[in-house]
Structures are given as structure tokens and as C-alpha cells.
Amino acid sequence: HLMEKKEFIEAKYQERYTIIEENGKPQNLIAEHLLRTKSVVPKVGFMMVGLGGNNGTTVMTGILANKKNLTWETKRGDAHANYYGSFTQCVTTKVGMKVKKQQDGSMIIEDVFLPIKDLLPMVNPNDLVVGGWDINDLDMYNAAIRAKVLEPSLIHQLKEDLMQIKPLPGVFNLDYVASNQADRANNLKRGTTKELIAQLQDDIKTFKARHNLGKIVVLWTANTERYYNKDIETLEELEKLIADNASLPPSVLYGIAALKEKCIFLNGSPQNTVHPAMIKLAAKEGVQIAGADFKSGQTKYKTAMGDFLVGSGMRLGSVVSYNHLGNNDGKNLSEPHTFRSKEKSKGSVLDDCLKSNKLLYPEGKDKIDHTVVIKYCPFVGDSKRALDEYNSEIFLEGCNTIVSYNICEDSLLAAPIMIDLCIMAELLSRITIDEKPIGPVLSYLSYFFKAPVTNHHEYVINSLSKQKEILTALLKACAGYVPDDSTCLLYTS
């Protein structure tokens, strides 16, 4: 049942699920839900931490190129601005079917698909107001040239626009990144922990007022940091660390500032920024938080391959993932303490896949050999090389080996995901379930993260197909469509 009003879109939805009792018997249940989505899309600001990096400049240039509908020359011919790789802009989903009766009385069934972006009111990426911080003072034009991701023939067309955009001074703490990042840091804020948070809050306030924004999404797309030595559990502990001028990771300071300014905060890197205390702060401020670590290429493929192999009844026994890249991300990951953060986020992506099949992975034999290697090779720049080897046990102790090799500009995969995260986070912040907002953790964004944080830490889904199914099912339910139960019973005769 769908009701559209001026203020919101209202859908009544019946959730069907099964609880397995202690004796193993199923209990089939139905829960009635009221889903409301605010209809008015506010003017949205997108503030990136790491604006002048490869990801930030690619997002900025990409949005401008699409806004201006640019064409540029490449060695393969003319290229046109697009949002390929974007879930919100380029993916469709089945919303139902058409049944056509033929003259002979037979029926023809045809699936109906809609673009994700047409299901509910969403911000147009071309309308995002982009800004942010960086520890380096290059304007966006020269930063885009430095990144060596995009064609010069595209960047030059946007020179006037990009040169006018300069990043705000950033927060930098060499204790949490590789020592090789020091030579890049010439655009820095100074002060105590408390003062730095206040300065970031002032930046957000100024950006919001200058552009007359209704909502801001703050996204960390800066360097991978080393893990903070412990989880910050309570708000009292967090406030004491601030008051004591503790050396906290910059990502935590940005997160605190964003949440206190009622902004959504997203962590696109693997470090443990989203502490329990940060989640509590988000709940206290009535805003949302999500993370961690963009799932763009190799890991997205790996979670799909895990589904395929284990879902085919093969016992995946080892996965070896090697990649090398030459951008600043690779440079920062070349030191052990920052690499360990990435290794941890990449290493957990198959956990729920293995737990789902006790036939193949019984207790005592529920682990696989999973190795992750990342090397820094300056020559290849942003063009990341990723090689994966999957070894599986098959029928009668046979072995099946699949090897994949992927080459792609890393930032061209990450940029549309960053845009999607901003669009989807803003949309989810306008949805209520039974008159309660979603959150404080936006678990529905797990599809975009390698190491998703959830509202129930014991229940994390890494399966790519399940993550997509959950997200699209929510969107369809909010739009008044009944998610397909996939039994295809109508097709049996």
C-alpha cells in the first residue's frame, strides 16, 4: 500500500521472516511496518577529507564534467561524461512484471525494471556542492594534474573552474600515517585536540551558510591510518581524551566535528574510526554514521567469487590476493602499521560466506588460507594491478584453481562509489521505519564497504549479492513495491 503526500511517501509493508527455535522448528512470522520517506530533497553539501587526493579530484572533476556534459578527446576516440560504475545512476532493479494475454489464450510474462535513481526522490549528483579539506594546498586543477588519473584534455577544459577551488587546511598527525606523507603536508591546522575539532566545526558551519545548504555529508577519503590502540567505548571516555589533549587519529576528529554539526559522517578508509563512542555520539546528535573502507574492485570481486564457489558446493580452501599500485595510497600503505589496517579490512570479507555452510566448513575446519599483499610501485601510478588466486577442493579430492587479473585506475572505481555513498546516506537519513529513523549506523550501506560497521556488531553481512538484495529491497519497499520472493511460482504452468 502506497500513499504519496506532499511531505512524504508512505508505504505499508509486511515483512515475512522465519525464526528457528531451539528444537530446530521454524516459526514463520509477519511484521507490519510503516515506511516513510520525506519527499523534499534538500540542497546537499559533500565535504571530503582528502579533497586534493586522487579520489577527491576525480569526484570533483567527474561531477563538473557531467554537469557541463563535456566531451574530450582520447587516443581511443571521443569520450563523454557519464556515471558508469554508480549504483544509484546506472543500476536498475526488477520491480514487478507485465502479463500479456495472447489471442490463443496463452500468457506472456515480462519483467519490469526501473533505475535505482527513479525509485525514490534522490539528490542529483550534478547538484552536489563539493568542498573539503586537504593537508596539501594545491588547487583542484593542479591536484588533478598531479593525480594522473584523468585525461589532460578533460582537465584542461575545467581549468578555470578547478583553479578556483582550494581545499581547507587539514588536520595532520604523523603518528597515524606513513612517515613518507610528511613532505605533502603544507596546509595544516594547528591547536589542541579540542581546538582542532572546533576549527573543523567552524569550517562546516561556514560552508553550510555560504552555499545555503540543507544537509552536509562528510566523507573521509584521506590516507589509511593505523589502528587506534583501543576501542573508545563511551562518550565520557571520548570527552576525557579530548579534554586531556590526547593524540587522536585525525579521522576521529573529523568524525566528531561532523556529528556535532549534525552532518552524516562516512569513513572510506579501513582504520577503526567508527568507535562505539562515535556511534553513541551519532545517536546523541540524531545523525547517522557509516564505514569502513570503500569496496571498489578486487574485494568486491572477491565477495562475489566467494558466493559463487561456496554456493556451487566447492570448498574454497585458499585465496591469495596480490596488488601493486603507485599512487599516494600505495605510498602510504608501504609502511607496516598503515598496511595492517588495510590487511584487516580485506581479510574479513569472506567470513560470513564460510559461516553459511557448515557442510563445507564444520567446526575445526572452518578457516581458509587467506593472504593479502600490497606493494608500492610508483611507475604504475593510479593504475592498480590486482591478481587473485582461488583454490577450491572439488569432487573426489580434486582441486580447482581460478586466477583473475584486473587493471584499472583505482580512483575511477572509487569515485562513483563515493558519490553513491553521499546520495544514499542522504536518502536514508530521510527514511523512517515505524516512525523511527534508520541508524545511528547506516548498515544498509554495507554494499559499499569492505568492513561494514552495523548496528548489531555480531551480525555483519559481507556477501555482495546479499548486501545488494537488502539495499534494493528496502528501496523498493519504501517506494511501494513488494520485493520479489524469487519463488517463481507463477511460472510453473
Order of alpha helices (4+ residues) and beta strands (2+ residues): beta-beta-beta-beta-alpha-beta-beta-alpha-beta-beta-beta-alpha-alpha-alpha-beta-alpha-beta-alpha-alpha-beta-alpha-beta-alpha-beta-alpha-alpha-alpha-beta-beta-beta-alpha-beta-beta-alpha
